[in-house]
Amino acid sequence: MAISSAAFSPKEFRIAIQPQTALGTALTNGMLELNVDSISHGTLGGVNNYDLKSGGGRILQDEHYFHQNSDYISEITLSGIYTVDTCFPLLENITGDTGEPYTIASNYSPTANIKTGESLTAGNSELLTLAIMPPDFPNDGAPSDSDTILYKDCVVTAFSWSGDMTDNGGLVKYSVTLKTYSPVGLNVDGSGYTITPYTMVAAQTLTMGDWQTPANRAIGGETELMVNTFSMNLENDAVFLGRGASGVPEAIGRGAEFSATADINVKYDIESAKMLNLFQAATSGATTGNTIMSNASTPATGASWGFQFPQSVFTSVALSEGDIMGIDASVKMVGYGNATTTTCATIAD
């Protein structure tokens, strides 16, 4: 083969996801494209052992090298601008909720029944197929017919929203981490994939400028705050159980904790300064307050998008120097008791 003169921009690559209907079976006939600024993923080389072996002397010998392309966890992290019309399966997957607003109950326990031979409802986004699609050559806007990287049986284990009022008017970005135990597909033909592009219009994006009601900008019970930056973070790890055909796990469950936290920077003033004392004076199990960022008393789709932890505890409060003095505050969602179904987190886009 001759050398190639072609050079591709990272922006020519496309990333898309699609909910699956069964463990072990990728779906690509109704994919949703994600806006992606950056992507990182672990090794695509499988399990490798490079240790010296007995009888091989001081050099790793060829016959002692071990490799297999299965039985390991692949982790993929993406970030970009959040678009409502294509990113929603990510929130559905990590929360286990399929109807907006997405809620977490105090007695949360995963209900997805992901195992070999069990049918899944595609609209529930319990498992996701993810494709990394290089451009075809010459670039005609279609995915490559030979070089697509395909991850099946993906579970969202971490998700965050973030925004900065000094960056694109508070346009909200996302970061998501997905894990899979199933073997990664390489050199896959992606030319026949059906893909719905993301939409960069006001109705399909989120901005902090929608939070126009001061009473509904609260941290730990303190309202009337002027927000500079924020991040809302969800973590719900996955466990992969058993080993079925072709390296696919026999079942997938969730880890020990569903965690929801927020890190928010606000202007230092008479309202926000109260948080310094609230954090110091907090007592275990007795001092909780409402954290909400929305334009309504309960987040809802559209202009009232946002998140709420009706009970939250401070995990950090500190002064933050900048052009003006600010306060960095971090909170964590807490429940109302494991015997109650009371909502302890609401998230709406």
Secondary structure as a PSIPRED ss2 file (coil, helix, strand):
# PSIPRED VFORMAT (PSIPRED V4.0)

   1 M C   1.000  0.000  0.000
   2 A C   1.000  0.000  0.000
   3 I C   1.000  0.000  0.000
   4 S C   1.000  0.000  0.000
   5 S C   1.000  0.000  0.000
   6 A C   1.000  0.000  0.000
   7 A C   1.000  0.000  0.000
   8 F C   1.000  0.000  0.000
   9 S C   1.000  0.000  0.000
  10 P H   0.000  1.000  0.000
  11 K H   0.000  1.000  0.000
  12 E H   0.000  1.000  0.000
  13 F C   1.000  0.000  0.000
  14 R E   0.000  0.000  1.000
  15 I E   0.000  0.000  1.000
  16 A E   0.000  0.000  1.000
  17 I E   0.000  0.000  1.000
  18 Q E   0.000  0.000  1.000
  19 P E   0.000  0.000  1.000
  20 Q C   1.000  0.000  0.000
  21 T C   1.000  0.000  0.000
  22 A E   0.000  0.000  1.000
  23 L C   1.000  0.000  0.000
  24 G C   1.000  0.000  0.000
  25 T C   1.000  0.000  0.000
  26 A C   1.000  0.000  0.000
  27 L C   1.000  0.000  0.000
  28 T C   1.000  0.000  0.000
  29 N C   1.000  0.000  0.000
  30 G C   1.000  0.000  0.000
  31 M E   0.000  0.000  1.000
  32 L E   0.000  0.000  1.000
  33 E E   0.000  0.000  1.000
  34 L E   0.000  0.000  1.000
  35 N C   1.000  0.000  0.000
  36 V C   1.000  0.000  0.000
  37 D C   1.000  0.000  0.000
  38 S E   0.000  0.000  1.000
  39 I E   0.000  0.000  1.000
  40 S E   0.000  0.000  1.000
  41 H E   0.000  0.000  1.000
  42 G C   1.000  0.000  0.000
  43 T C   1.000  0.000  0.000
  44 L C   1.000  0.000  0.000
  45 G C   1.000  0.000  0.000
  46 G C   1.000  0.000  0.000
  47 V E   0.000  0.000  1.000
  48 N E   0.000  0.000  1.000
  49 N E   0.000  0.000  1.000
  50 Y C   1.000  0.000  0.000
  51 D C   1.000  0.000  0.000
  52 L C   1.000  0.000  0.000
  53 K C   1.000  0.000  0.000
  54 S C   1.000  0.000  0.000
  55 G C   1.000  0.000  0.000
  56 G C   1.000  0.000  0.000
  57 G C   1.000  0.000  0.000
  58 R C   1.000  0.000  0.000
  59 I C   1.000  0.000  0.000
  60 L C   1.000  0.000  0.000
  61 Q C   1.000  0.000  0.000
  62 D H   0.000  1.000  0.000
  63 E H   0.000  1.000  0.000
  64 H H   0.000  1.000  0.000
  65 Y C   1.000  0.000  0.000
  66 F E   0.000  0.000  1.000
  67 H E   0.000  0.000  1.000
  68 Q E   0.000  0.000  1.000
  69 N C   1.000  0.000  0.000
  70 S C   1.000  0.000  0.000
  71 D C   1.000  0.000  0.000
  72 Y C   1.000  0.000  0.000
  73 I C   1.000  0.000  0.000
  74 S E   0.000  0.000  1.000
  75 E E   0.000  0.000  1.000
  76 I E   0.000  0.000  1.000
  77 T E   0.000  0.000  1.000
  78 L E   0.000  0.000  1.000
  79 S E   0.000  0.000  1.000
  80 G E   0.000  0.000  1.000
  81 I E   0.000  0.000  1.000
  82 Y C   1.000  0.000  0.000
  83 T E   0.000  0.000  1.000
  84 V H   0.000  1.000  0.000
  85 D H   0.000  1.000  0.000
  86 T H   0.000  1.000  0.000
  87 C H   0.000  1.000  0.000
  88 F H   0.000  1.000  0.000
  89 P H   0.000  1.000  0.000
  90 L H   0.000  1.000  0.000
  91 L H   0.000  1.000  0.000
  92 E H   0.000  1.000  0.000
  93 N H   0.000  1.000  0.000
  94 I H   0.000  1.000  0.000
  95 T H   0.000  1.000  0.000
  96 G C   1.000  0.000  0.000
  97 D C   1.000  0.000  0.000
  98 T C   1.000  0.000  0.000
  99 G C   1.000  0.000  0.000
 100 E C   1.000  0.000  0.000
 101 P C   1.000  0.000  0.000
 102 Y E   0.000  0.000  1.000
 103 T E   0.000  0.000  1.000
 104 I E   0.000  0.000  1.000
 105 A E   0.000  0.000  1.000
 106 S C   1.000  0.000  0.000
 107 N C   1.000  0.000  0.000
 108 Y C   1.000  0.000  0.000
 109 S C   1.000  0.000  0.000
 110 P C   1.000  0.000  0.000
 111 T C   1.000  0.000  0.000
 112 A C   1.000  0.000  0.000
 113 N C   1.000  0.000  0.000
 114 I E   0.000  0.000  1.000
 115 K E   0.000  0.000  1.000
 116 T C   1.000  0.000  0.000
 117 G C   1.000  0.000  0.000
 118 E C   1.000  0.000  0.000
 119 S E   0.000  0.000  1.000
 120 L C   1.000  0.000  0.000
 121 T C   1.000  0.000  0.000
 122 A H   0.000  1.000  0.000
 123 G H   0.000  1.000  0.000
 124 N H   0.000  1.000  0.000
 125 S C   1.000  0.000  0.000
 126 E C   1.000  0.000  0.000
 127 L C   1.000  0.000  0.000
 128 L E   0.000  0.000  1.000
 129 T E   0.000  0.000  1.000
 130 L E   0.000  0.000  1.000
 131 A E   0.000  0.000  1.000
 132 I E   0.000  0.000  1.000
 133 M E   0.000  0.000  1.000
 134 P C   1.000  0.000  0.000
 135 P E   0.000  0.000  1.000
 136 D C   1.000  0.000  0.000
 137 F C   1.000  0.000  0.000
 138 P C   1.000  0.000  0.000
 139 N C   1.000  0.000  0.000
 140 D C   1.000  0.000  0.000
 141 G C   1.000  0.000  0.000
 142 A C   1.000  0.000  0.000
 143 P E   0.000  0.000  1.000
 144 S C   1.000  0.000  0.000
 145 D C   1.000  0.000  0.000
 146 S C   1.000  0.000  0.000
 147 D C   1.000  0.000  0.000
 148 T E   0.000  0.000  1.000
 149 I E   0.000  0.000  1.000
 150 L E   0.000  0.000  1.000
 151 Y E   0.000  0.000  1.000
 152 K E   0.000  0.000  1.000
 153 D E   0.000  0.000  1.000
 154 C E   0.000  0.000  1.000
 155 V E   0.000  0.000  1.000
 156 V E   0.000  0.000  1.000
 157 T E   0.000  0.000  1.000
 158 A E   0.000  0.000  1.000
 159 F E   0.000  0.000  1.000
 160 S E   0.000  0.000  1.000
 161 W E   0.000  0.000  1.000
 162 S E   0.000  0.000  1.000
 163 G E   0.000  0.000  1.000
 164 D E   0.000  0.000  1.000
 165 M C   1.000  0.000  0.000
 166 T C   1.000  0.000  0.000
 167 D C   1.000  0.000  0.000
 168 N H   0.000  1.000  0.000
 169 G H   0.000  1.000  0.000
 170 G H   0.000  1.000  0.000
 171 L E   0.000  0.000  1.000
 172 V C   1.000  0.000  0.000
 173 K E   0.000  0.000  1.000
 174 Y E   0.000  0.000  1.000
 175 S E   0.000  0.000  1.000
 176 V E   0.000  0.000  1.000
 177 T E   0.000  0.000  1.000
 178 L E   0.000  0.000  1.000
 179 K E   0.000  0.000  1.000
 180 T E   0.000  0.000  1.000
 181 Y C   1.000  0.000  0.000
 182 S C   1.000  0.000  0.000
 183 P C   1.000  0.000  0.000
 184 V C   1.000  0.000  0.000
 185 G E   0.000  0.000  1.000
 186 L E   0.000  0.000  1.000
 187 N E   0.000  0.000  1.000
 188 V E   0.000  0.000  1.000
 189 D C   1.000  0.000  0.000
 190 G C   1.000  0.000  0.000
 191 S C   1.000  0.000  0.000
 192 G C   1.000  0.000  0.000
 193 Y C   1.000  0.000  0.000
 194 T C   1.000  0.000  0.000
 195 I E   0.000  0.000  1.000
 196 T E   0.000  0.000  1.000
 197 P C   1.000  0.000  0.000
 198 Y C   1.000  0.000  0.000
 199 T C   1.000  0.000  0.000
 200 M C   1.000  0.000  0.000
 201 V C   1.000  0.000  0.000
 202 A H   0.000  1.000  0.000
 203 A H   0.000  1.000  0.000
 204 Q H   0.000  1.000  0.000
 205 T E   0.000  0.000  1.000
 206 L C   1.000  0.000  0.000
 207 T E   0.000  0.000  1.000
 208 M H   0.000  1.000  0.000
 209 G H   0.000  1.000  0.000
 210 D H   0.000  1.000  0.000
 211 W C   1.000  0.000  0.000
 212 Q C   1.000  0.000  0.000
 213 T C   1.000  0.000  0.000
 214 P H   0.000  1.000  0.000
 215 A H   0.000  1.000  0.000
 216 N H   0.000  1.000  0.000
 217 R E   0.000  0.000  1.000
 218 A E   0.000  0.000  1.000
 219 I E   0.000  0.000  1.000
 220 G C   1.000  0.000  0.000
 221 G C   1.000  0.000  0.000
 222 E E   0.000  0.000  1.000
 223 T C   1.000  0.000  0.000
 224 E C   1.000  0.000  0.000
 225 L C   1.000  0.000  0.000
 226 M C   1.000  0.000  0.000
 227 V E   0.000  0.000  1.000
 228 N E   0.000  0.000  1.000
 229 T E   0.000  0.000  1.000
 230 F E   0.000  0.000  1.000
 231 S E   0.000  0.000  1.000
 232 M E   0.000  0.000  1.000
 233 N E   0.000  0.000  1.000
 234 L E   0.000  0.000  1.000
 235 E E   0.000  0.000  1.000
 236 N E   0.000  0.000  1.000
 237 D E   0.000  0.000  1.000
 238 A E   0.000  0.000  1.000
 239 V E   0.000  0.000  1.000
 240 F E   0.000  0.000  1.000
 241 L E   0.000  0.000  1.000
 242 G C   1.000  0.000  0.000
 243 R C   1.000  0.000  0.000
 244 G C   1.000  0.000  0.000
 245 A H   0.000  1.000  0.000
 246 S H   0.000  1.000  0.000
 247 G H   0.000  1.000  0.000
 248 V C   1.000  0.000  0.000
 249 P C   1.000  0.000  0.000
 250 E C   1.000  0.000  0.000
 251 A E   0.000  0.000  1.000
 252 I E   0.000  0.000  1.000
 253 G E   0.000  0.000  1.000
 254 R E   0.000  0.000  1.000
 255 G E   0.000  0.000  1.000
 256 A E   0.000  0.000  1.000
 257 E E   0.000  0.000  1.000
 258 F E   0.000  0.000  1.000
 259 S E   0.000  0.000  1.000
 260 A E   0.000  0.000  1.000
 261 T E   0.000  0.000  1.000
 262 A E   0.000  0.000  1.000
 263 D E   0.000  0.000  1.000
 264 I E   0.000  0.000  1.000
 265 N E   0.000  0.000  1.000
 266 V E   0.000  0.000  1.000
 267 K E   0.000  0.000  1.000
 268 Y C   1.000  0.000  0.000
 269 D C   1.000  0.000  0.000
 270 I C   1.000  0.000  0.000
 271 E C   1.000  0.000  0.000
 272 S C   1.000  0.000  0.000
 273 A C   1.000  0.000  0.000
 274 K H   0.000  1.000  0.000
 275 M H   0.000  1.000  0.000
 276 L H   0.000  1.000  0.000
 277 N H   0.000  1.000  0.000
 278 L H   0.000  1.000  0.000
 279 F H   0.000  1.000  0.000
 280 Q H   0.000  1.000  0.000
 281 A H   0.000  1.000  0.000
 282 A C   1.000  0.000  0.000
 283 T C   1.000  0.000  0.000
 284 S C   1.000  0.000  0.000
 285 G C   1.000  0.000  0.000
 286 A C   1.000  0.000  0.000
 287 T C   1.000  0.000  0.000
 288 T C   1.000  0.000  0.000
 289 G E   0.000  0.000  1.000
 290 N E   0.000  0.000  1.000
 291 T E   0.000  0.000  1.000
 292 I E   0.000  0.000  1.000
 293 M E   0.000  0.000  1.000
 294 S C   1.000  0.000  0.000
 295 N C   1.000  0.000  0.000
 296 A C   1.000  0.000  0.000
 297 S C   1.000  0.000  0.000
 298 T C   1.000  0.000  0.000
 299 P C   1.000  0.000  0.000
 300 A C   1.000  0.000  0.000
 301 T C   1.000  0.000  0.000
 302 G H   0.000  1.000  0.000
 303 A H   0.000  1.000  0.000
 304 S H   0.000  1.000  0.000
 305 W C   1.000  0.000  0.000
 306 G E   0.000  0.000  1.000
 307 F E   0.000  0.000  1.000
 308 Q E   0.000  0.000  1.000
 309 F E   0.000  0.000  1.000
 310 P E   0.000  0.000  1.000
 311 Q E   0.000  0.000  1.000
 312 S E   0.000  0.000  1.000
 313 V E   0.000  0.000  1.000
 314 F E   0.000  0.000  1.000
 315 T E   0.000  0.000  1.000
 316 S E   0.000  0.000  1.000
 317 V E   0.000  0.000  1.000
 318 A E   0.000  0.000  1.000
 319 L E   0.000  0.000  1.000
 320 S E   0.000  0.000  1.000
 321 E C   1.000  0.000  0.000
 322 G C   1.000  0.000  0.000
 323 D C   1.000  0.000  0.000
 324 I C   1.000  0.000  0.000
 325 M C   1.000  0.000  0.000
 326 G E   0.000  0.000  1.000
 327 I E   0.000  0.000  1.000
 328 D E   0.000  0.000  1.000
 329 A E   0.000  0.000  1.000
 330 S E   0.000  0.000  1.000
 331 V E   0.000  0.000  1.000
 332 K E   0.000  0.000  1.000
 333 M E   0.000  0.000  1.000
 334 V C   1.000  0.000  0.000
 335 G C   1.000  0.000  0.000
 336 Y C   1.000  0.000  0.000
 337 G C   1.000  0.000  0.000
 338 N C   1.000  0.000  0.000
 339 A C   1.000  0.000  0.000
 340 T C   1.000  0.000  0.000
 341 T C   1.000  0.000  0.000
 342 T C   1.000  0.000  0.000
 343 T E   0.000  0.000  1.000
 344 C E   0.000  0.000  1.000
 345 A E   0.000  0.000  1.000
 346 T E   0.000  0.000  1.000
 347 I E   0.000  0.000  1.000
 348 A E   0.000  0.000  1.000
 349 D C   1.000  0.000  0.000
